[in-house]
């Protein structure tokens, strides 16, 4: 239970508060948009929550140099709107972009479906400002694309779940906004998906995103066939999109898919609905897992995870990323009591299938009793040593990260 929440107006105020908490032995949680609040473990202690809501400014946009600098509390949507005025963007894909903050998304290390196309969001970071547990304001990098010799400290905090420091500023490389975006959605007839997946992977023009979906009927555009449906996003010039569309429809036709719906005007919104579905909960009676792996094994893992859930008599919604290999599995039941009775046995079976699966969403009370991270990585002792070095009093998000860090 958090005793108090504060939202500092300045970085200096945040640093002073954090330093005082560190001296007093108080445990602090960090809040951005709280969109990924159910990802990872519940902190062991939480005496104070520090929100970055007021640290939400675009500090600089050097559009001629394709760089920008932002406070960590700016939302993904606000950042996109600001950069779009000069025809630029940073490819940070995450759910609920109107609420999700840049700092929170980066601290969670969220991986988006366009990373095979543009690179990971962390690859665009060229500088940072972080407040350490003792109140020290540390800076790394700058506003120049090639400015690092040695270890890039900015990358250390990305994906650390706020356990090493509070991200207060990030500098990014930017990209020109694609000339056009187009979404294509198709029902998959029975037996067609095993043919569709390799056809998509072999396209001459690489899709910006490609996912197979089962369920998520109220969240993601389109309707399921017997084998679900496929969502594909194309980005580029008019000529590229027209060629890619012809090639894609031909490839789907060869795989036995008779019809494809094309969405031009609403392509951005269609992608957002896919992202939002990745963490969409069904009241207090669902949990969503994410499995990371290779594109070569993605369909097999998705099938095995779904079948395990069915054996536990749980309802399933499945989304898997053809290009990157991610699987999202949401399991649910008609009521929270029935869900609680079945989820633990399923979780054990899922761990046996994928020891590194991660819980990314779910408001079911039983979530806190499940292992959110699975088997710790081989580097866990080095990670614990890093936590001890940066935060010896365990002030920041104690227990939130993998291995109880």
C-alpha positions as CSV (number, residue, x, y, z in Angstrom):
1,X,0.0,0.0,0.0
2,X,1.4,3.4,-1.1
3,X,1.1,6.0,1.7
4,X,1.6,9.1,-0.5
5,X,2.0,10.2,-4.1
6,X,3.8,13.3,-5.3
7,X,4.4,14.8,-8.7
8,X,7.5,17.1,-8.6
9,X,7.4,20.2,-10.8
10,X,11.2,20.1,-11.5
11,X,14.0,17.6,-11.8
12,X,15.7,19.3,-8.8
13,X,12.6,18.8,-6.7
14,X,12.5,15.2,-7.6
15,X,16.2,14.8,-6.8
16,X,15.7,16.4,-3.3
17,X,12.7,14.2,-2.5
18,X,14.5,11.0,-3.6
19,X,17.6,11.9,-1.6
20,X,15.5,12.5,1.5
21,X,13.7,9.1,1.1
22,X,17.1,7.4,0.6
23,X,18.4,8.9,3.9
24,X,15.2,8.0,5.7
25,X,15.1,4.4,4.4
26,X,11.8,4.8,2.6
27,X,10.9,2.7,-0.5
28,X,10.0,4.7,-3.6
29,X,8.0,3.6,-6.7
30,X,8.2,5.6,-9.9
31,X,5.0,6.3,-11.9
32,X,4.8,7.4,-15.5
33,X,1.4,6.7,-17.2
34,X,1.0,3.5,-15.2
35,X,0.1,1.7,-18.5
36,X,2.5,-1.1,-17.7
37,X,1.7,-1.3,-14.0
38,X,0.9,-5.0,-14.2
39,X,4.2,-5.9,-15.9
40,X,6.8,-7.5,-13.6
41,X,6.6,-8.2,-9.9
42,X,4.8,-6.2,-7.2
43,X,7.4,-4.1,-5.2
44,X,8.1,-5.5,-1.8
45,X,7.6,-2.1,-0.2
46,X,6.2,1.2,-1.4
47,X,6.2,4.1,1.0
48,X,6.0,6.9,-1.6
49,X,5.2,7.1,-5.3
50,X,6.9,9.7,-7.4
51,X,5.1,10.6,-10.6
52,X,6.8,12.2,-13.6
53,X,3.5,13.8,-14.8
54,X,4.8,17.4,-14.7
55,X,8.1,16.6,-16.3
56,X,6.4,16.4,-19.7
57,X,8.1,18.9,-22.1
58,X,9.7,18.7,-25.4
59,X,13.0,20.4,-24.5
60,X,14.5,20.7,-28.0
61,X,13.9,19.5,-31.5
62,X,16.9,20.0,-33.7
63,X,15.0,19.0,-36.8
64,X,17.8,19.8,-39.2
65,X,20.0,17.4,-37.3
66,X,17.3,14.8,-36.8
67,X,17.5,14.9,-33.0
68,X,15.3,15.8,-30.1
69,X,15.3,16.0,-26.3
70,X,12.3,15.3,-24.0
71,X,11.4,15.1,-20.3
72,X,10.5,11.6,-19.4
73,X,6.9,12.3,-18.5
74,X,5.9,13.4,-22.0
75,X,3.4,10.9,-23.5
76,X,4.2,9.0,-26.7
77,X,1.2,10.7,-28.4
78,X,2.3,14.2,-27.4
79,X,5.9,13.5,-28.6
80,X,4.6,12.2,-31.9
81,X,2.4,15.3,-32.4
82,X,5.3,17.7,-31.6
83,X,7.8,15.9,-34.0
84,X,5.2,15.5,-36.8
85,X,5.1,19.3,-37.2
86,X,8.5,18.9,-38.9
87,X,7.7,15.6,-40.5
88,X,9.7,13.4,-38.1
89,X,9.1,10.7,-35.5
90,X,10.8,8.3,-33.1
91,X,9.6,4.7,-33.6
92,X,8.5,3.9,-30.0
93,X,5.6,1.5,-30.2
94,X,3.8,0.8,-26.9
95,X,0.2,0.3,-25.7
96,X,-2.0,3.2,-24.7
97,X,0.2,5.8,-26.3
98,X,-2.0,8.7,-25.1
99,X,-1.2,7.8,-21.5
100,X,2.1,6.0,-21.8
101,X,5.1,8.1,-21.1
102,X,8.5,8.0,-22.8
103,X,10.3,7.4,-19.6
104,X,8.1,4.6,-18.4
105,X,8.1,2.9,-21.7
106,X,11.9,3.0,-21.9
107,X,12.3,1.9,-18.3
108,X,10.1,-1.1,-18.9
109,X,12.2,-2.0,-22.0
110,X,9.0,-2.5,-24.0
111,X,9.6,-4.1,-27.4
112,X,7.4,-3.0,-30.3
113,X,6.3,-4.8,-33.5
114,X,8.3,-2.5,-35.8
115,X,11.7,-3.1,-34.3
116,X,12.8,-5.4,-37.1
117,X,12.0,-2.6,-39.5
118,X,13.5,0.5,-37.7
119,X,15.5,-1.0,-34.8
120,X,14.6,-1.0,-31.1
121,X,13.6,2.1,-29.3
122,X,16.7,2.0,-27.2
123,X,18.8,2.2,-30.4
124,X,17.5,5.7,-30.9
125,X,18.7,7.0,-27.5
126,X,21.8,9.3,-27.8
127,X,21.7,10.9,-24.4
128,X,20.0,10.8,-21.0
129,X,19.6,12.4,-17.6
130,X,18.9,10.2,-14.6
131,X,18.4,10.9,-10.9
132,X,20.2,8.3,-8.8
133,X,18.8,7.1,-5.4
134,X,21.1,9.5,-3.4
135,X,19.7,12.5,-5.4
136,X,22.7,12.8,-7.8
137,X,21.6,14.0,-11.2
138,X,23.7,12.0,-13.7
139,X,24.0,12.7,-17.4
140,X,25.3,10.6,-20.3
141,X,25.6,11.2,-24.0
142,X,24.3,14.4,-25.6
143,X,22.5,15.6,-28.7
144,X,25.0,14.3,-31.3
145,X,24.2,11.0,-33.0
146,X,27.8,9.6,-32.7
147,X,29.0,10.8,-29.4
148,X,29.9,7.7,-27.3
149,X,33.3,6.2,-26.8
150,X,33.3,3.4,-24.2
151,X,30.2,2.2,-22.4
152,X,26.9,4.0,-23.2
153,X,25.5,4.6,-19.7
154,X,22.1,5.7,-21.1
155,X,21.4,2.1,-22.2
156,X,22.0,0.8,-18.6
157,X,18.7,2.3,-17.4
158,X,16.6,1.2,-20.3
159,X,14.7,-2.0,-19.2
160,X,15.8,-1.7,-15.6
161,X,12.3,-0.9,-14.3
162,X,13.4,2.1,-12.4
163,X,15.5,0.0,-10.0
164,X,18.8,1.9,-10.7
165,X,17.6,5.5,-11.1
166,X,14.7,7.7,-12.3
167,X,14.9,8.6,-16.0
168,X,14.1,12.3,-16.2
169,X,15.3,13.2,-19.7
170,X,16.1,11.3,-23.0
171,X,17.6,12.5,-26.2
172,X,16.7,10.7,-29.4
173,X,17.6,10.4,-33.0
174,X,14.5,11.0,-35.2
175,X,13.4,9.7,-38.6
176,X,11.3,11.2,-41.4
177,X,7.7,10.2,-41.2
178,X,6.8,7.6,-43.8
179,X,5.0,9.0,-46.8
180,X,2.2,6.5,-46.4
181,X,0.9,3.8,-44.1
182,X,-1.4,1.0,-45.1
183,X,-2.9,-1.8,-43.0
184,X,-4.1,-5.1,-44.5
185,X,-6.3,-7.6,-42.6
186,X,-7.4,-11.0,-43.8
187,X,-9.4,-13.9,-42.4
188,X,-7.4,-17.1,-42.4
189,X,-9.3,-20.2,-43.6
190,X,-8.8,-23.6,-41.9
191,X,-5.3,-24.9,-42.3
192,X,-4.0,-21.7,-44.0
193,X,-1.9,-20.2,-41.2
194,X,1.1,-22.6,-41.6
195,X,1.3,-21.5,-45.2
196,X,0.7,-17.8,-44.5
197,X,3.5,-17.2,-42.0
198,X,6.4,-18.3,-44.3
199,X,4.8,-16.4,-47.2
200,X,4.9,-13.2,-45.1
201,X,8.4,-13.8,-44.0
202,X,9.6,-14.2,-47.6
203,X,8.1,-11.0,-49.0
204,X,10.5,-8.9,-51.1
205,X,9.2,-5.7,-49.4
206,X,9.4,-6.3,-45.7
207,X,6.2,-5.3,-43.8
208,X,6.6,-2.7,-41.0
209,X,4.6,-5.1,-38.8
210,X,2.9,-8.4,-39.2
211,X,0.9,-10.3,-36.6
212,X,-1.4,-13.3,-36.5
213,X,-4.4,-13.0,-34.2
214,X,-6.9,-15.4,-32.6
215,X,-9.6,-13.6,-30.6
216,X,-9.3,-10.1,-29.3
217,X,-12.6,-9.5,-31.1
218,X,-13.4,-6.3,-29.3
219,X,-9.9,-4.9,-29.5
220,X,-8.3,-5.6,-32.9
221,X,-9.8,-4.9,-36.3
222,X,-11.1,-7.7,-38.4
223,X,-12.9,-11.0,-37.9
224,X,-11.4,-14.5,-37.3
225,X,-11.5,-17.3,-39.8
226,X,-11.0,-20.8,-38.6
227,X,-7.2,-20.1,-38.3
228,X,-7.8,-16.6,-36.9
229,X,-6.7,-13.5,-38.9
230,X,-3.6,-11.7,-40.0
231,X,-2.8,-8.0,-39.5
232,X,0.0,-6.4,-41.7
233,X,1.3,-2.9,-41.8
234,X,3.1,-1.4,-44.7
235,X,5.0,1.9,-44.6
236,X,6.9,3.8,-47.3
237,X,6.4,5.7,-50.6
238,X,3.4,5.3,-52.9
239,X,5.4,3.1,-55.2
240,X,6.6,0.8,-52.5
241,X,3.1,0.4,-50.9
242,X,1.5,-0.4,-54.3
243,X,4.1,-3.0,-55.1
244,X,4.1,-4.4,-51.6
245,X,0.3,-4.7,-51.6
246,X,0.3,-6.6,-54.9
247,X,3.0,-9.0,-53.7
248,X,1.2,-9.5,-50.4
249,X,-2.2,-10.2,-51.8
250,X,-0.6,-12.7,-54.3
251,X,1.3,-14.4,-51.4
252,X,-1.8,-14.7,-49.3
253,X,-3.7,-16.0,-52.3
254,X,-1.1,-18.7,-52.8
255,X,-1.5,-19.6,-49.1
256,X,-5.3,-20.0,-49.6
257,X,-6.5,-16.7,-48.3
258,X,-9.3,-15.5,-50.6
259,X,-9.8,-11.9,-49.5
260,X,-7.8,-9.0,-48.0
261,X,-9.2,-5.8,-46.5
262,X,-7.2,-2.7,-47.1
263,X,-7.2,0.2,-44.6
264,X,-5.5,3.5,-45.6
265,X,-7.0,6.4,-43.7
266,X,-7.2,4.5,-40.4
267,X,-3.9,2.5,-40.6
268,X,-2.4,4.3,-37.6
269,X,-5.4,3.7,-35.5
270,X,-5.5,0.1,-36.5
271,X,-1.9,-0.4,-35.4
272,X,-2.7,1.3,-32.1
273,X,-5.5,-1.2,-31.4
274,X,-3.1,-4.0,-32.0
275,X,-0.7,-2.4,-29.5
276,X,-3.4,-1.7,-26.9
277,X,-4.7,-5.3,-27.1
278,X,-1.3,-6.6,-25.9
279,X,-2.1,-5.4,-22.4
280,X,-5.9,-5.3,-22.4
281,X,-7.4,-7.0,-19.4
282,X,-10.8,-8.7,-18.9
283,X,-11.7,-7.2,-15.5
284,X,-10.1,-9.1,-12.7
285,X,-10.3,-12.5,-14.5
286,X,-7.4,-12.4,-17.0
287,X,-3.6,-12.5,-17.2
288,X,-1.5,-11.8,-20.3
289,X,1.8,-13.5,-20.9
290,X,4.6,-12.6,-23.3
291,X,7.0,-15.1,-24.8
292,X,10.1,-13.9,-26.6
293,X,11.8,-16.0,-29.2
294,X,12.7,-16.3,-32.8
295,X,10.3,-15.9,-35.8
296,X,11.1,-19.5,-36.8
297,X,9.5,-20.9,-33.6
298,X,6.8,-18.3,-33.1
299,X,3.8,-20.2,-34.5
300,X,4.8,-23.4,-32.6
301,X,5.2,-21.5,-29.3
302,X,1.8,-19.8,-29.8
303,X,0.1,-23.1,-30.5
304,X,1.7,-24.8,-27.5
305,X,0.8,-22.0,-25.1
306,X,-2.8,-21.9,-26.4
307,X,-3.1,-25.7,-26.1
308,X,-1.8,-25.6,-22.5
309,X,-4.4,-23.0,-21.6
310,X,-7.1,-25.1,-23.2
311,X,-6.1,-28.1,-21.1
312,X,-6.6,-25.9,-18.1
313,X,-10.0,-25.0,-19.4
314,X,-9.1,-21.3,-19.8
315,X,-10.3,-19.0,-22.6
316,X,-7.6,-17.7,-24.8
317,X,-6.8,-14.7,-27.0
318,X,-3.5,-15.0,-29.0
319,X,-1.4,-12.5,-30.9
320,X,2.0,-13.5,-32.3
321,X,4.5,-11.4,-34.2
322,X,5.6,-13.0,-37.4
323,X,8.6,-10.7,-37.9
324,X,10.1,-10.6,-34.4
325,X,8.9,-13.8,-32.7
326,X,6.9,-12.4,-29.8
327,X,3.8,-14.3,-28.5
328,X,1.1,-12.6,-26.4
329,X,-1.3,-15.0,-24.7
330,X,-4.3,-13.7,-22.7
331,X,-6.0,-16.3,-20.6
332,X,-9.3,-15.7,-18.9
333,X,-12.4,-17.2,-17.3
334,X,-16.0,-16.2,-16.9
335,X,-15.5,-15.1,-13.2
336,X,-12.6,-14.3,-11.0
337,X,-13.1,-17.3,-8.7
338,X,-13.0,-19.8,-11.5
339,X,-10.0,-18.0,-12.9
340,X,-8.1,-18.2,-9.6
341,X,-8.8,-21.9,-9.3
342,X,-7.2,-22.7,-12.7
343,X,-4.5,-20.2,-13.3
344,X,-1.8,-21.6,-11.0
345,X,-1.8,-25.1,-12.6
346,X,-1.6,-23.5,-16.0
347,X,1.2,-21.1,-15.0
348,X,3.2,-24.1,-13.8
349,X,2.7,-25.8,-17.2
350,X,3.6,-22.7,-19.1
351,X,6.8,-22.3,-17.1
352,X,7.7,-25.8,-18.2
353,X,7.1,-24.8,-21.8
354,X,8.9,-21.4,-21.6
355,X,10.8,-20.7,-18.4
356,X,11.4,-17.1,-19.5
357,X,7.8,-16.1,-20.1
358,X,6.8,-12.8,-18.6
359,X,3.5,-11.5,-17.2
360,X,2.7,-8.2,-18.9
361,X,-0.9,-7.5,-17.9
362,X,-3.7,-8.5,-15.7
363,X,-5.6,-7.1,-12.7
364,X,-6.5,-10.4,-11.2
365,X,-5.6,-10.4,-7.5
366,X,-3.9,-13.7,-7.8
367,X,-1.3,-12.2,-10.2
368,X,0.8,-11.0,-7.2
369,X,1.3,-14.7,-6.1
370,X,2.6,-15.8,-9.5
371,X,6.2,-15.5,-10.6
372,X,6.1,-12.6,-13.1
373,X,9.5,-13.1,-14.6
374,X,10.2,-16.9,-14.8
375,X,13.7,-18.2,-14.6
376,X,16.3,-15.4,-14.0
377,X,18.9,-14.9,-16.7
378,X,22.5,-16.2,-16.4
379,X,23.7,-12.6,-15.7
380,X,21.4,-12.3,-12.6
381,X,24.3,-12.1,-10.1
382,X,25.9,-9.3,-12.1
383,X,22.5,-7.5,-12.2
384,X,22.2,-7.9,-8.4
385,X,25.7,-6.5,-8.0
386,X,24.7,-3.5,-10.2
387,X,21.7,-2.9,-8.0
388,X,23.8,-3.0,-4.8
389,X,26.2,-0.5,-6.4
390,X,23.6,2.0,-7.5
391,X,21.0,1.5,-4.8
392,X,22.5,-0.1,-1.7
393,X,19.5,0.8,0.5
394,X,17.0,-0.7,-2.0
395,X,15.2,2.6,-2.2
396,X,13.9,2.3,-5.8
397,X,11.2,-0.2,-6.7
398,X,12.5,-2.9,-4.4
399,X,11.5,-6.4,-5.7
400,X,9.9,-5.1,-9.0
401,X,12.5,-6.5,-11.3
402,X,13.6,-10.0,-12.3
403,X,15.1,-12.1,-9.5
404,X,13.6,-9.9,-6.8
405,X,15.9,-7.0,-7.7
